Amino acid sequence: MVQFVKKFWQEEEGVTAIEYGLIAALIAVVIIGSVTFVGDNLNKVFKYIADKLAATTA
């Protein structure tokens, strides 16, 4: 039993997989946040342009 616990603590393959998973999750969160932020601002820009075009044609 003691040997199993020592071997378990020395095992690094699982730790590496977990680290890669956490990095991928962090990257996904950053991408989702960026797309949401840019999407909201882009919508405001298009609305501003549409309002200006409507004002000049009226």
C-alpha positions in Angstrom: 0.0 0.0 0.0 2.8 2.4 0.8 4.5 1.7 -2.5 1.2 2.5 -4.3 1.0 5.9 -2.5 4.6 6.7 -3.3 4.1 5.7 -7.0 0.9 7.8 -7.1 2.7 10.9 -5.8 5.5 10.5 -8.3 3.2 10.0 -11.3 3.2 13.2 -13.4 1.3 12.1 -16.5 -2.1 12.9 -14.9 -0.9 16.2 -13.7 0.2 17.2 -17.2 -3.2 16.3 -18.6 -4.9 18.3 -16.0 -2.7 21.3 -16.6 -3.4 21.1 -20.4 -7.1 20.9 -19.6 -7.0 24.0 -17.4 -5.0 25.9 -20.0 -7.6 25.0 -22.7 -10.5 26.0 -20.5 -8.8 29.4 -19.7 -8.2 30.0 -23.4 -11.9 29.1 -24.2 -13.1 31.6 -21.5 -10.9 34.4 -22.9 -12.1 33.7 -26.5 -15.7 33.7 -25.4 -15.3 36.9 -23.5 -13.5 38.6 -26.3 -16.1 37.6 -28.9 -18.9 38.8 -26.6 -17.2 42.2 -26.0 -16.4 42.7 -29.7 -19.9 41.6 -30.8 -21.5 44.2 -28.5 -19.3 47.0 -29.6 -19.7 46.0 -33.3 -23.4 46.1 -32.9 -23.2 49.7 -31.4 -21.0 50.8 -34.3 -23.4 49.4 -36.9 -26.4 51.1 -35.1 -24.5 54.4 -35.1 -23.8 54.2 -38.8 -27.4 53.2 -39.6 -28.7 56.1 -37.5 -26.4 58.6 -39.3 -27.4 57.2 -42.7 -31.0 57.4 -41.9 -30.6 61.0 -40.7 -28.8 62.1 -43.9 -31.4 60.5 -46.2 -34.4 61.8 -44.4 
